[in-house]
Amino acid sequence: MKRLLRHRASREYFKSGAWTRNPHEAETFSDIVEAAQVCARYGLSDVELALRLDPGAEDVFCTPLR
């Protein structure tokens, strides 16, 4: 399973301090704690954690983080 950060309004994915529309380019996180730390480090807001089971699949679950 892949854990990605997604901006709620733009639906773009977090990629090394920037945003991308391509989920395959997005940064993945080992757990929720790592994702939350990145949110705090970069001052991200209006983001959600998106879970994907398969690289080609749609996001299966999203929940707001900040």
Order of alpha helices (4+ residues) and beta strands (2+ residues): beta-beta-beta-alpha-beta-beta
